[in-house]
Amino acid sequence: MSLFRSNYIRALILGTSVMACSDGKNSVGPSAQGLSVGEPSFTMGTGSTSTPLARATFSDPKDQNFNVKRITGDWQVEIKSKPAFDIAVQSIVFRPGGQSGWHSHPGPVFIQVVSGTMTFYESDDPTCTPIIRTAGQGYLDKGDHAHIARNESEAPAQNLVTYFAPPGAALKIDSPRPGNCPF
């Protein structure tokens, strides 16, 4: 009888847990975002291969306000962070027709087109104007709104991508289609 009672209690707890999680009120999935069940809440990338090359945390143990400034003649650069930041680098190869899916980043991302041609679109551009970059050119994504990277050419394209992010943060944040572009 105690074995039956123990299994009954486990089944009751499991059933209650499933019902509590299935009402959608506290869910972080598509239903909580006002989307219908089965509709994806973000877009998926296709036709690309990512190879992480390195990631490191930069901080100054003597001062929580990280600040590097360099001035050489008329040129200057400054990097500030509080308290620390990661720099991560990866190589991404896009096959013809490949795309990243709509996404954003937790910080700025410097994209170097190493070979081929890439086309970028911004979610905050109501005209969906293509931004085309070819080998040797760069594209800066500030990370503050969604964008998509697409290889609309007939040849493979390779990007070398450098991310600035909070320590340990995910580098890519998938986003829903913004509605300004047909894709």
C-alpha positions as CSV (number, residue, x, y, z in Angstrom):
1,M,0.0,0.0,0.0
2,S,2.8,2.4,0.8
3,L,4.4,1.8,-2.7
4,F,1.1,2.6,-4.3
5,R,0.7,5.7,-2.2
6,S,4.3,6.8,-3.0
7,N,3.8,6.4,-6.8
8,Y,0.4,8.1,-6.5
9,I,2.0,11.1,-4.8
10,R,4.8,11.3,-7.5
11,A,2.2,11.2,-10.3
12,L,0.1,13.9,-8.6
13,I,3.2,16.2,-8.2
14,L,4.2,15.6,-11.8
15,G,0.7,16.3,-13.1
16,T,0.4,19.4,-11.0
17,S,3.7,20.7,-12.3
18,V,2.8,20.1,-15.9
19,M,-0.5,21.9,-15.5
20,A,1.1,24.8,-13.7
21,C,3.6,25.3,-16.5
22,S,1.2,24.8,-19.3
23,D,-1.1,27.8,-18.7
24,G,1.2,30.2,-20.6
25,K,0.8,33.0,-18.1
26,N,4.4,32.7,-16.7
27,S,5.9,31.2,-19.8
28,V,8.9,32.8,-21.6
29,G,8.0,31.0,-24.9
30,P,6.1,32.2,-27.9
31,S,2.7,32.2,-26.1
32,A,4.0,34.8,-23.6
33,Q,5.0,37.1,-26.4
34,G,1.6,37.1,-28.0
35,L,2.5,34.7,-30.8
36,S,0.4,31.8,-31.7
37,V,1.5,28.3,-30.6
38,G,3.9,26.8,-33.1
39,E,4.9,30.2,-34.5
40,P,8.7,30.8,-34.0
41,S,9.6,33.8,-31.8
42,F,12.8,34.3,-33.7
43,T,14.4,33.6,-37.1
44,M,16.9,30.9,-37.7
45,G,20.1,31.4,-39.7
46,T,20.8,29.0,-42.5
47,G,23.7,28.1,-44.8
48,S,26.5,29.2,-42.6
49,T,29.3,27.6,-40.5
50,S,30.7,29.4,-37.5
51,T,34.2,28.6,-36.1
52,P,35.0,30.2,-32.7
53,L,38.7,31.3,-32.7
54,A,39.2,32.9,-29.3
55,R,37.5,34.6,-26.4
56,A,39.2,36.5,-23.5
57,T,38.1,38.8,-20.7
58,F,39.8,42.2,-20.4
59,S,39.8,44.0,-17.1
60,D,42.1,46.1,-15.0
61,P,42.4,44.6,-11.5
62,K,43.6,48.0,-10.1
63,D,40.6,50.0,-11.5
64,Q,37.0,48.8,-12.3
65,N,36.8,51.5,-15.0
66,F,38.7,50.0,-17.9
67,N,40.0,52.8,-20.1
68,V,42.6,52.6,-23.0
69,K,43.3,55.6,-25.1
70,R,45.8,56.1,-27.9
71,I,46.5,59.2,-29.9
72,T,48.9,59.1,-32.8
73,G,49.0,62.3,-34.8
74,D,45.5,63.0,-36.1
75,W,44.3,59.5,-35.3
76,Q,42.9,58.5,-32.0
77,V,41.0,55.5,-30.4
78,E,39.5,55.0,-27.0
79,I,38.0,51.9,-25.4
80,K,36.1,52.3,-22.1
81,S,34.3,49.6,-20.1
82,K,32.9,49.2,-16.6
83,P,33.9,46.9,-15.1
84,A,35.3,44.5,-17.7
85,F,34.5,43.1,-21.2
86,D,35.1,40.1,-23.3
87,I,36.5,40.1,-26.8
88,A,35.5,37.1,-28.9
89,V,36.5,36.3,-32.4
90,Q,35.0,33.8,-34.9
91,S,35.1,33.0,-38.5
92,I,31.7,32.6,-40.3
93,V,31.5,31.2,-43.8
94,F,28.2,31.8,-45.6
95,R,27.3,29.6,-48.6
96,P,25.5,31.3,-51.5
97,G,22.0,32.1,-50.2
98,G,23.1,31.7,-46.5
99,Q,21.9,34.1,-43.9
100,S,22.3,34.8,-40.2
101,G,18.6,35.2,-39.2
102,W,17.5,38.4,-37.5
103,H,19.5,39.0,-34.4
104,S,21.2,41.6,-32.2
105,H,24.3,41.5,-29.8
106,P,25.0,42.6,-26.3
107,G,27.7,45.0,-27.5
108,P,29.4,46.3,-30.6
109,V,30.5,43.8,-33.3
110,F,33.1,44.5,-35.9
111,I,32.7,42.4,-39.1
112,Q,35.4,42.1,-41.6
113,V,34.4,40.6,-45.0
114,V,37.5,38.4,-45.8
115,S,36.2,37.0,-49.1
116,G,33.1,37.3,-51.2
117,T,30.2,39.8,-50.8
118,M,27.8,40.2,-47.8
119,T,24.6,42.2,-47.6
120,F,23.4,43.5,-44.3
121,Y,19.9,44.9,-43.4
122,E,18.9,46.9,-40.3
123,S,15.6,46.4,-38.5
124,D,15.2,50.1,-37.9
125,D,15.5,51.0,-41.6
126,P,11.9,51.3,-42.9
127,T,13.1,51.1,-46.5
128,C,15.1,47.8,-46.0
129,T,18.0,49.3,-47.8
130,P,20.8,46.8,-48.5
131,I,24.3,47.6,-47.0
132,I,26.8,45.8,-49.3
133,R,30.3,44.9,-48.2
134,T,32.9,43.1,-50.2
135,A,36.3,41.5,-49.4
136,G,38.5,44.0,-47.4
137,Q,35.6,46.1,-46.2
138,G,34.1,46.2,-42.7
139,Y,30.6,46.6,-41.2
140,L,30.1,47.9,-37.7
141,D,27.0,46.7,-35.8
142,K,26.5,48.7,-32.6
143,G,24.4,45.8,-31.2
144,D,21.5,48.1,-30.2
145,H,18.9,46.7,-32.6
146,A,18.4,43.7,-34.8
147,H,20.0,43.1,-38.2
148,I,20.5,40.3,-40.6
149,A,23.6,39.3,-42.7
150,R,22.9,37.6,-46.0
151,N,25.1,36.2,-48.8
152,E,23.0,37.2,-51.8
153,S,25.8,36.3,-54.2
154,E,26.6,33.1,-56.1
155,A,29.9,32.5,-54.3
156,P,30.8,31.7,-50.7
157,A,31.7,34.6,-48.4
158,Q,33.8,34.6,-45.2
159,N,33.6,37.0,-42.4
160,L,35.9,37.5,-39.5
161,V,33.7,38.7,-36.6
162,T,35.0,40.5,-33.4
163,Y,32.5,40.8,-30.6
164,F,32.7,43.2,-27.6
165,A,30.5,41.9,-24.8
166,P,29.9,41.7,-21.1
167,P,32.0,38.9,-19.5
168,G,30.4,35.5,-20.3
169,A,27.4,36.9,-22.2
170,A,25.8,35.2,-25.1
171,L,27.2,36.8,-28.3
172,K,24.1,36.5,-30.4
173,I,20.5,37.3,-29.4
174,D,18.0,35.8,-31.9
175,S,15.2,38.3,-32.8
176,P,11.8,38.1,-34.5
177,R,11.4,39.4,-38.0
178,P,11.0,43.2,-37.7
179,G,8.5,43.5,-40.6
180,N,10.5,46.1,-42.6
181,C,12.0,43.5,-45.0
182,P,10.2,40.7,-46.9
183,F,12.5,38.1,-45.3
